[in-house]
Amino acid sequence: MTVMDEGSLPGGAKVAIVEVDGIIGVGPDRSADADSIVRTLGEYRDNPSVAAVVLRVNSPGGVVGPTQEIFSAVLRVRAAGKPVVASLGAVAASGGYYVAVAATRILASPGTLTGSIGVIMQLANVESLLKKVGVDYVVVKAGAYKDIGSFARPMRPEERQVLQALLDDVYGQFLTAVAEHRGLDRKTVLGFADGRIYSGQQARALKMVDDLGGLEEAIEAAAKLAGIAGKPKVIYPRRHFSLRDLLSNQLGLGAATSLLPALPSLKTPLYLMP
């Protein structure tokens, strides 16, 4: 989670860093919780002491809807007159790249892994296994496609067409976002938006990113875009650890987390992932 740190200090324009770190989703069980990220971006948008934002992305992607919420939140920061520079870390692929294209500028390290523009849905069919163990899976439904993607039977051709149309629609939304916000025509985007992963250096040649550089260069670029003279004050993200994090990460008691009540979360097979 990223929260405001030093945001109340008076005087001077600041550059705030917002992290998108891990798989993008919604809820405390997601390392990149879209609700928290959107809320933080909104706080910096409305904070008069913040002149620019650096979106630090270390993410292989995630769930479509939350990814698009972060994308829209970045655009709202820009609409408020504050530049946003995306800094791509080790990996900023698929949904990680999607959120970055909303930024004013994108910087990546030469070895950053990015791209992977596409949508994927993965479904298992365990019908043979169920029969082998003597399980008869019964479905009662109202609506022809209500059990589409069922793991207990093969997918029918008409169901595959429905799901393919869904993925094609979301893929088209991804293409449009890249074309519009990178200033590229759709045909050019189609030339590299086939699911492949690129290095930061390759991405620069394809105009997927603007320049090569790390976090410090991104901070400098954001300050320059905001017209900040000299070295800017930086609001760094601060992590808050829950009891679950303390048990699993600090004490090495990963198994103990099973004693804590499970938190409900929305599960969906539709991802922007490599």
C-alpha positions, 0 to 999 in steps of 0.5 A: 500500500502506498500512503501520503508521507510528508504530504502535509509539510508546508512549502515547496512543490513535491514529487510523489511516488506511487507504487504498482507492485505485484499482481493488480487486483482488488482487496488486501490479498492483492499485492497491488490493490487497485482501490488503495492505488486509486485512492492514493492517486486521488490524494496526490491529485488534490494535494496542492503541495504535490506538483507531479507523480511518479508511477513506479510499476513492478507488475506482470499485470492482473485483473482487467477491471482494476487495471483500467481503474488505475489507468483512469486514475492516472488520467485524472491526475494529468487532467488536474494539470499534474504530470505523471511519469511512469517508471518501469522497474524489473517487470511492467508487462501486460496490465503493468504496461497498460497502467503506464501508457496513461502517463505523460512519459514512460521511462524504463531500464534497458533490461526491463521486461515489458509489453505482453499486450494481450488478454488471456483466459485459462480454464481447466477441464477435469471431466476425466478425473471426476469420472475416474474418482466416481464424482458425478457433477450436476449443474442446474441452470437458467440461461444457456451460458450460465455455466460457461467455462465449466471444469466438468465438461468440454467447452462447446464451440458456441461457448468458445465463440462467446469467450473469444468475442469477450477477449477480443473486445478487451484486447481492442480496448488495450490496443486503443489505449496504447495507440491513443496515449502513445501517439501511434496509429493502430496498425503500428501497435498491432505490429508489436501487440501480439503478446510478446515481451520486450526489453526496455531497449526494444520498447524504446525502439518501438516507441512503447517508452520514451526514454531509458532510465531508472527511478531517479531519472523518472523523478528528475523528469517529473520535476522538470515537467512540473517546472520545479527548479532544483532538486525536488522534495520527494514523497516516498511510499511507505508500506503498512504491514498487516498481522498476516504480513508480520507472521508470514514475512517477518517471523517466517511462520507462513503456515500460521497465516492459515489460522487467520480468517480468510478474506473474501475476494473476487476471483475471475479468469480474465487477466492482462498477464504474460 
